Amino acid sequence: MDLNTAVDAAYQEADETEATARQIEARIIAAGGKPLLRQYGKPVDTAAIKQNLTLVSQLNQRDPKLATYLGVQSGYQQQLEQQQAQRKAAAEAMQAATAALKERNEAAAHNRYRHQLAGTDPLTGRRHF
């Protein structure tokens, strides 16, 4: 292999690695994190990211796809989605219970009103004298 070809190939490889690393760093910054220092042409060091708990936490909260790509996914996003689904189901159940209670209250109010017009006791059904 010619030296010029080897140099060109090494430069091309370093340039591609640098482009990928810059894209990862841009996503880290967008997630509110601070990218770790690295040399030009070197990939992002996932082992160093795993040791930075603050960065791992930020990635899991704000960019779970990148956290998965980097191998630091903790499952936080899935837990959050599960909790939100549970809260939504609880809210829907509460709305259904509230609607049923409203119907019962309206029926009871209507029954009291009907008995009042008829002059009867709502509990016994007997007429008032």
Legacy VTK file of the C-alpha trace (Angstrom):
# vtk DataFile Version 3.0
C-alpha trace
ASCII
DATASET POLYDATA
POINTS 129 float
0.000 0.000 0.000
1.280 3.423 -0.953
1.961 5.873 1.916
-0.219 8.572 0.371
-3.130 6.129 0.096
-2.662 5.027 3.715
-2.518 8.646 4.906
-5.623 9.549 2.925
-7.478 6.508 4.292
-6.472 7.352 7.886
-7.545 10.955 7.407
-10.882 9.877 5.916
-11.501 7.482 8.812
-10.621 10.145 11.405
-12.844 12.664 9.617
-15.823 10.265 9.629
-15.250 9.434 13.302
-15.047 13.144 14.109
-18.303 13.862 12.279
-20.097 11.136 14.222
-18.583 12.315 17.514
-19.661 15.905 16.850
-23.235 14.763 16.163
-23.259 12.835 19.438
-21.820 15.846 21.276
-24.463 18.099 19.736
-27.199 15.790 21.052
-25.539 15.723 24.465
-25.551 19.529 24.520
-29.189 19.595 23.356
-30.032 17.296 26.291
-28.478 19.813 28.664
-25.245 17.904 29.200
-21.625 18.843 28.784
-19.656 16.653 26.388
-16.482 15.093 27.721
-13.092 16.107 26.374
-11.612 13.954 23.616
-8.971 14.132 20.928
-9.811 15.064 17.350
-10.710 12.013 15.312
-11.388 9.853 18.374
-14.883 8.508 19.100
-16.897 9.562 22.117
-15.736 7.533 25.120
-18.811 5.659 26.360
-16.895 4.264 29.353
-16.215 7.829 30.530
-19.863 8.757 29.989
-20.952 5.761 32.116
-18.832 7.111 34.970
-20.419 10.575 34.751
-23.683 10.020 36.622
-24.964 13.536 35.953
-24.573 13.127 32.201
-26.090 9.635 32.292
-29.085 10.988 34.199
-29.565 13.900 31.794
-29.395 11.625 28.773
-31.885 9.160 30.268
-34.333 11.947 31.034
-33.982 14.103 27.947
-32.654 11.869 25.150
-33.329 8.206 25.954
-32.565 7.159 22.368
-29.028 8.564 22.607
-28.652 6.972 26.052
-29.553 3.632 24.500
-27.135 4.202 21.617
-24.328 4.976 24.070
-25.217 2.004 26.273
-26.186 4.029 29.365
-29.957 3.480 29.273
-31.376 3.026 32.765
-35.015 2.455 31.829
-36.023 5.817 33.329
-38.077 6.850 30.308
-40.000 3.572 30.245
-40.747 3.884 33.975
-41.918 7.448 33.451
-44.199 6.420 30.573
-45.609 3.571 32.681
-46.300 5.952 35.574
-48.001 8.406 33.230
-50.184 5.624 31.827
-51.128 4.573 35.356
-51.979 8.176 36.286
-54.086 8.525 33.146
-55.969 5.306 33.925
-56.540 6.467 37.517
-57.821 9.841 36.280
-60.211 8.134 33.851
-61.467 5.839 36.632
-61.972 8.875 38.878
-63.924 10.657 36.131
-66.144 7.604 35.651
-66.750 7.346 39.413
-67.522 11.067 39.585
-69.992 10.790 36.697
-71.738 7.824 38.369
-71.948 9.711 41.674
-73.332 12.768 39.889
-76.053 10.637 38.303
-76.966 9.111 41.686
-77.076 12.553 43.310
-79.270 13.943 40.528
-81.636 10.977 40.833
-81.833 11.426 44.603
-82.478 15.169 44.207
-85.202 14.448 41.673
-86.750 11.888 44.057
-86.724 14.393 46.936
-88.293 17.051 44.708
-91.012 14.630 43.547
-91.815 13.665 47.133
-91.862 17.321 48.173
-94.399 18.148 45.446
-96.530 15.167 46.430
-96.281 16.043 50.133
-94.830 12.691 51.119
-91.839 11.687 53.217
-89.010 10.595 50.847
-87.877 7.850 53.256
-91.238 6.248 54.072
-93.465 7.418 51.220
-96.198 8.449 53.719
-98.122 11.653 53.296
-97.481 14.576 55.608
-100.472 15.915 57.544
LINES 1 130
129 0 1 2 3 4 5 6 7 8 9 10 11 12 13 14 15 16 17 18 19 20 21 22 23 24 25 26 27 28 29 30 31 32 33 34 35 36 37 38 39 40 41 42 43 44 45 46 47 48 49 50 51 52 53 54 55 56 57 58 59 60 61 62 63 64 65 66 67 68 69 70 71 72 73 74 75 76 77 78 79 80 81 82 83 84 85 86 87 88 89 90 91 92 93 94 95 96 97 98 99 100 101 102 103 104 105 106 107 108 109 110 111 112 113 114 115 116 117 118 119 120 121 122 123 124 125 126 127 128
